[in-house]
Amino acid sequence: MCRSPYLLISTATSLLRKHSMNMLLRGFVAILTMSIVICFFASSWLNIHGGHYRRAYLPRPRKKLTTLEKTENKNYSGMKDTRSKVNPNSSTRILLYINPIGRGGPNCQYGHFKHALQYSIAQNRSLVNAIMFYEHPMFGTLEQLRDARTLEETFDIDQLKKIVNIISLEEFNANCNKTVKTLLTSPKARKHLTNAYSNSARLYHSAFDLALPQYEQLPATKDQLTERLEAASSMNCVGVWVFKAAGLSIPTINEKVDKHLVPSLSIRHSADGIRKNILTGRPYLAIHWRNKPEELYKAFCEHTDNGDNERCEYYRRNLGLMMNLTGNIAKSIKNFMNTNNLTQVYVASPPISTNFVQVLRNLGVASTFSAENITSDRYTKVKNDPYIWSLVEQEICTKKE
């Protein structure tokens, strides 16, 4: 995975001590601090495993199992990953992954897809290639079929086929009669993501003519989900929507998914070209810059009818403090680069966020690069597609084996 030393925690902590902030603003500072993802890249001196899809979520320490997870593991204690290759007969046992549309950005969606993939392998099920990903609702359109992105655009499907059978929608329809009678999801998702499920049900029906269960049929309690899990183990056709699979506890499955869930070949090639031609193959610092309070204000308040509401006024009042934090963070990054003999940095950030490149250059970090430095016609089409370009920039922070 991407080795990510996190800086600036002490900087943010000291600022919190100096300023009297309420809990919401403290949350903003945490978001601003923890959204800075810093990775080194150098093929000669840093071994980063390229198989992990690092952007789905940050690595977390192993947590204590909840009662439901213990139940899941008990129910599926026989789900040991004993296959050395994909079982050709698993197409009779099918898993349909339903993307939670309107529930966060692409990385959140990829995390849910990863859970579905783990569950599919643990249950020896074929995965239906009827998947719609969407770019972040803050920066792009949402809830339109024309904006859906495919599995092939996002991940290397040939790599996925090495660990799971992938079948067509037609095969699903033939085996499952275009219907998902059993849908696994968490009770928490059912309670809080009603709009996202409505979006998913509507769009999957429009795009694929699939009938999903009514919202009222989703498991509302942990006991109901446990019963649904037990029943699903003997069913041929099962769907998942915002569901963390029981198979997560099987290390061999995790390793397979981490190794083979990688960006598409075209995305990796674009990132390789930029590392070679723009960053000249030398060590560099890569920063994913996010200033969410500023982004939220610009996306939902500035030049909109919402500009005078209470939340937007709160964002506006605190923009100055967040800009001060930005300056302190930039100084810490410069010091870090000097300490580690790094001379160049690549900054990936949303277009509506602070021009952090200029902030660093103003401090004397001359070799600061971003999308604006990539002018070759080779990348014009990629850069004009925000969804793909986001994946390319994320991949710039990694190294394949």
Beta strands, then each sheet from edge to edge (+ up, - down):
strand 1: 37-41
strand 2: 94-97
strand 3: 126-128
strand 4: 166-167
strand 5: 183-184
strand 6: 237-240
strand 7: 284-288
strand 8: 344-348
strand 9: 367-369
sheet 1: 1+ 7- 8- 9-
sheet 2: 4+ 3+ 2+ 6+ 5+
end
